[in-house]
């Protein structure tokens, strides 16, 4: 996912330590597997799947537009599974077994709505943090959408997913316009669609998250009580948290999308968000189709954050430049074949990474990844910290 996205600084970010500041998140289970049937069914209808409550959504699911939507979605989903996800899962089980199993928090800066790739490679994380520039959006009220707008809603959803179905990444500039329609108004409908196709159940949706400060104290109505004073608060950062259960599980995982400008100057103002990130570190970092933004010193803080606070980093060549991974700290494994950046990003060429590929025996990468979406032209690097403290 591309974009002039923003950057990251952790309060008190130090040299290279990855020491835990808080214990890992405690896994929660839903009592009796309880979940939000209405939202789960809405997600299923968006994804071209039959809802449990067929009567509630009958007007939509019996329409020719939805039946065509279901057929188109089934075709695209089957192709994704056959051409990409099946190979990714096999590769994950072989190459990521240790780091994927240790994932408490997955940090995906520049990820936007791309939960799908993160989950295929790291299905067991307790929480997923995706950052992007796209609007947050809302849960579509499908049963109340006018009939003449239902066709448009389904068409808009497919259009917003078209790049993922073909290239397996989002184009931010395109998404910024596609996710501003009356019905598909942000990333949330897309995230729900992905969860439904993964056969997950939605436990709850909260239009906020722990990264925001508590509501300010309400001043007293009695003037004699004096004014309420306190330290200045950072601006609230828009976002959404979805609690969900994977297929066949009662364990509750969380997926958070946070809309934030991450360029150094802007992101440094988000005090509460930075504090939250500090609390959940160290994390597993995933970077894909990141527009080579961390090659630019205007994004030096997110680059420093990833290097200083990650247990492991899985990325294509658009992530943290190769030269920032000190071999005394990191074990590096290369996969695939390094090729020059696509024409839009010709400034991202890394001669040292190209040399490393020539000098070492890179392992097989049996699927396309990132901007090099044609098979056989992708590269992936796995960096694992040698002595991560817990």
C-alpha positions in Angstrom: 0.0 0.0 0.0 1.6 3.2 -1.0 1.0 6.7 0.1 2.6 9.6 1.6 1.9 8.1 5.0 3.4 9.0 8.1 5.9 8.4 10.5 6.6 7.1 13.8 8.4 8.1 16.9 8.4 6.3 20.1 8.6 8.3 23.3 12.1 7.8 24.6 13.1 5.7 21.6 16.6 4.4 22.2 19.4 2.8 20.3 18.6 -0.8 19.5 16.9 -2.3 22.4 13.8 -4.4 21.9 13.1 -5.0 25.6 9.4 -5.5 26.5 7.8 -2.7 28.3 4.6 -4.5 29.0 3.7 -8.2 29.2 2.1 -9.8 26.1 -1.6 -9.2 25.5 -3.7 -11.8 27.3 -5.7 -13.9 24.9 -9.5 -13.5 25.5 -12.3 -15.8 24.5 -15.9 -14.9 23.8 -18.3 -16.5 26.2 -20.0 -19.4 24.5 -18.5 -18.1 21.2 -20.9 -15.1 21.3 -20.5 -12.6 18.4 -22.3 -9.8 16.7 -24.6 -11.6 14.2 -25.8 -8.4 12.5 -22.3 -7.1 11.6 -21.0 -10.6 10.8 -23.9 -11.1 8.4 -23.4 -7.6 6.9 -19.7 -8.6 6.2 -20.8 -11.8 4.6 -23.2 -10.1 2.3 -20.5 -7.6 1.3 -18.2 -10.6 0.6 -20.7 -12.4 -1.6 -21.6 -15.0 1.0 -25.0 -16.1 2.3 -25.8 -14.5 5.7 -27.2 -16.6 8.6 -30.2 -14.3 8.8 -31.5 -14.8 5.3 -34.8 -13.0 5.9 -33.1 -9.7 7.1 -31.0 -9.4 4.0 -33.4 -11.1 1.5 -34.0 -7.9 -0.5 -30.2 -7.6 -1.2 -29.3 -11.3 -1.6 -32.2 -12.0 -4.0 -31.3 -9.1 -6.3 -29.6 -9.8 -9.7 -26.9 -7.3 -8.7 -25.9 -9.3 -5.6 -26.0 -12.6 -7.4 -23.7 -11.2 -10.0 -21.5 -9.8 -7.2 -21.3 -13.2 -5.5 -20.2 -14.9 -8.8 -17.6 -12.3 -9.5 -16.3 -12.4 -5.9 -16.1 -16.2 -5.9 -14.1 -16.1 -9.1 -11.6 -13.5 -7.9 -11.3 -15.2 -4.5 -10.7 -18.6 -6.0 -8.0 -17.2 -8.2 -6.3 -15.4 -5.3 -6.2 -18.6 -3.3 -4.9 -20.7 -6.1 -2.3 -18.3 -7.5 -1.1 -16.6 -4.3 -2.4 -17.5 -0.9 -2.0 -21.3 -1.1 1.7 -20.8 -1.9 2.0 -18.0 0.8 0.6 -20.4 3.5 3.0 -23.2 2.5 5.9 -20.8 2.6 4.8 -19.3 5.9 4.7 -22.7 7.5 8.2 -23.5 6.3 10.0 -20.2 6.7 8.1 -18.1 9.3 7.1 -20.8 11.7 9.2 -19.5 14.6 8.6 -15.7 14.2 4.9 -16.1 13.2 4.2 -18.2 16.3 5.8 -15.5 18.6 3.6 -12.7 17.2 1.7 -10.8 19.9 1.3 -7.5 18.0 1.7 -7.2 14.2 2.6 -3.6 13.2 1.9 -2.8 9.6 2.7 0.8 8.8 1.7 1.9 5.4 -0.6 -1.1 5.3 -3.9 0.7 4.8 -6.8 -1.8 4.4 -4.4 -4.7 3.5 -5.3 -7.0 6.4 -5.5 -9.9 4.0 -1.8 -10.4 3.4 -0.9 -9.7 7.0 -3.3 -12.4 8.2 -2.3 -15.0 5.6 1.3 -14.7 6.7 0.6 -14.1 10.4 -2.7 -15.6 11.4 -2.1 -16.1 15.1 -1.3 -12.6 16.3 -3.3 -11.2 19.2 -3.6 -7.7 17.7 -3.0 -6.2 14.2 -2.2 -2.5 13.8 -2.7 -1.2 10.3 -1.8 2.4 9.5 -2.9 4.4 6.5 -4.2 7.6 5.0 -7.6 6.3 3.8 -10.7 7.3 5.8 -12.0 5.0 8.5 -15.5 4.6 7.2 -18.6 2.9 8.7 -20.6 -0.4 8.7 -23.0 -0.2 5.7 -26.6 -0.5 6.7 -27.4 -2.9 3.8 -30.9 -3.6 4.8 -31.7 0.1 4.7 -29.8 1.1 1.5 -32.2 2.1 -1.3 -32.6 -0.5 -3.9 -31.2 1.7 -6.7 -28.1 2.3 -4.5 -27.5 -1.3 -3.7 -26.2 -2.0 -7.2 -23.9 1.0 -6.9 -22.6 -0.1 -3.4 -21.6 -3.6 -4.7 -20.0 -2.1 -7.8 -18.1 0.4 -5.7 -16.9 -2.4 -3.4 -15.6 -4.5 -6.2 -13.9 -1.4 -7.8 -12.1 -0.6 -4.5 -10.8 -4.2 -4.4 -9.8 -4.5 -8.0 -6.1 -3.8 -7.5 -5.9 -6.3 -4.7 -7.5 -9.0 -6.9 -5.0 -8.4 -9.7 -1.9 -7.0 -8.1 -2.4 -7.9 -4.4 -1.8 -4.4 -3.2 -3.8 -1.1 -2.8 -2.9 2.1 -4.7 -3.4 4.9 -2.2 -4.2 7.6 -4.7 -6.9 5.5 -6.2 -8.2 4.4 -2.8 -8.5 8.0 -1.6 -11.2 8.6 -4.2 -12.8 5.2 -4.3 -13.4 5.2 -0.5 -15.4 8.4 -0.5 -18.7 7.3 -1.9 -22.0 7.4 0.0 -22.0 3.7 0.8 -18.3 2.7 0.7 -17.0 5.5 2.8 -13.7 4.1 4.1 -11.6 1.1 5.0 -14.0 -0.5 7.4 -16.3 -2.1 4.7 -13.2 -3.6 3.1 -11.8 -5.0 6.4 -15.2 -6.6 7.1 -15.3 -8.1 3.7 -11.8 -9.7 4.2 -12.8 -11.1 7.6 -16.0 -12.6 6.1 -14.0 -14.3 3.3 -11.6 -15.7 5.9 -14.7 -17.1 7.6 -14.2 -15.0 10.8 -17.0 -13.8 13.0 -17.1 -10.2 14.2 -17.5 -9.9 18.0 -17.7 -6.1 18.0 -16.7 -2.9 16.2 -15.4 0.2 18.2 -14.9 3.5 16.4 -11.9 4.3 18.5 -9.0 2.6 20.3 -6.6 2.6 23.2 -4.2 4.9 21.3 -6.5 7.9 22.0 -6.6 9.8 25.3 -9.5 9.5 27.7 -12.2 12.1 27.3 -11.2 15.4 28.9 -12.6 16.1 32.3 -15.8 18.1 32.3 -15.4 21.5 33.9 -17.5 22.0 37.0 -20.7 24.0 36.7 -19.8 25.8 39.9 -17.4 28.7 39.0 -16.2 28.7 42.6 -14.8 25.2 42.1 -12.2 26.7 39.8 -11.2 25.8 36.2 -10.0 22.4 35.2 -6.4 22.5 34.2 -4.1 19.7 32.8 -1.4 19.0 30.4 -2.1 19.6 26.7 -3.6 16.6 25.0 -2.7 15.4 21.5 -5.3 15.4 18.9 -7.5 12.3 18.7 -6.5 10.0 15.9 -9.4 8.5 14.0 -9.5 4.7 13.8 -11.5 1.6 14.3 -11.0 -1.6 16.2 -12.7 -4.9 15.2 -12.7 -7.8 17.6 -13.1 -11.1 15.8 -12.9 -14.8 16.1 -11.2 -17.0 13.5 -13.1 -19.9 12.0 -13.6 -22.6 14.5 -12.1 -20.6 17.4 -13.5 -18.7 20.4 -10.3 -16.8 20.9 -10.8 -13.1 20.3 -8.3 -11.2 18.2 -8.3 -7.5 17.4 -7.7 -5.7 14.2 -7.2 -1.9 14.4 -7.0 0.5 11.5 -5.6 3.9 12.4 -5.8 6.9 10.0 -2.7 9.0 10.6 -0.2 11.1 8.7 3.1 9.6 9.5 5.6 12.0 8.1 8.0 13.1 10.9 6.6 16.6 11.5 3.0 15.5 11.8 3.3 12.2 13.6 5.5 13.6 16.4 2.5 15.5 17.6 0.5 12.4 18.4 1.7 11.9 21.9 -1.0 9.4 23.0 -0.6 7.3 19.9 3.2 7.1 20.3 2.8 6.2 24.0 0.4 3.4 23.0 2.9 2.0 20.4 5.6 2.1 23.1 3.4 0.0 25.4 2.7 -2.7 22.8 6.4 -2.9 21.7 8.3 -5.0 20.8 6.2 -6.1 17.8 6.5 -8.1 14.6 6.7 -5.7 11.7 5.3 -6.3 8.2 6.1 -4.0 5.3 4.8 -4.3 1.8 4.3 -1.9 -1.1 5.4 1.0 1.1 6.3 3.4 -1.7 10.0 3.4 -0.5 8.9 6.2 2.0 11.4 5.0 4.6 14.2 5.7 2.1 13.4 9.4 2.7 14.6 11.1 5.8 11.2 12.8 6.2 10.2 9.3 7.4 13.2 8.7 9.5 11.2 8.2 12.7 9.1 5.3 11.5 12.3 3.8 10.1 14.0 4.2 13.5 11.0 2.7 15.2 11.0 -0.4 13.1 14.7 -1.0 13.6 14.7 -0.3 17.3 11.4 -1.9 18.5 10.8 -4.9 16.3 11.4 -8.5 17.2 11.4 -9.4 13.5 10.7 -7.6 10.2 9.3 -9.2 7.1 9.4 -6.8 4.1 9.9 -6.3 0.4 12.5 -3.8 -0.9 10.1 -0.9 -0.3 10.5 -1.0 3.5 13.5 -0.1 5.6 16.6 0.1 3.4 19.0 -2.8 3.7 21.9 -0.8 5.1 20.0 0.0 8.4 20.1 -3.6 9.5 23.3 -4.1 11.5 24.5 -7.7 11.1 25.6 -7.7 14.7 22.0 -7.3 15.7 20.0 -9.0 13.0 19.9 -12.3 11.2 19.0 -11.6 7.7 17.5 -14.1 5.2 16.8 -13.2 1.6 14.1 -14.7 -0.6 13.3 -14.4 -4.3 15.1 -12.3 -6.8 16.0 -8.6 -6.4 15.0 -6.5 -9.3 15.1 -2.7 -9.8 12.1 -0.8 -8.5 9.2 -0.2 -10.9 9.4 3.0 -12.9 7.3 5.1 -10.5 9.9 4.5 -7.8 13.3 4.5 -9.6 14.8 6.4 -6.6 14.5 3.2 -4.5 17.3 1.2 -6.1 19.6 -0.4 -3.4 23.0 -1.3 -4.8 24.0 -3.0 -1.5 20.9 -5.1 -1.5 21.5 -6.1 -5.1 25.1 -7.1 -4.1 23.8 -9.1 -1.2 21.6 -11.1 -3.5 24.5 -11.7 -5.8 26.8 -12.8 -3.0 24.4 -15.1 -1.2 22.1 -17.9 -2.1 18.6 -16.4 -1.7 15.9 -18.9 -0.9 12.9 -19.6 -3.0 9.9 -17.2 -3.0 7.1 -19.2 -4.6 4.6 -16.3 -5.0 4.6 -12.7 -6.3 4.8 -9.9 -3.7 4.4 -6.2 -3.7 4.9 -4.0 -6.7 6.7 -6.8 -8.6 3.4 -8.6 -8.9 4.5 -10.8 -11.8 5.8 -14.1 -10.7 9.6 -14.5 -10.4 10.5 -10.8 -10.0 9.8 -10.3 -6.3 12.2 -10.1 -3.3 11.5 -10.5 0.4 13.8 -10.1 3.4 13.3 -11.5 6.8 15.2 -9.9 9.6 15.2 -11.5 13.0 16.7 -9.8 16.0 19.4 -12.0 17.5 18.9 -11.2 21.2 15.4 -9.9 21.6 14.8 -9.4 25.4 11.4 -10.4 26.8 
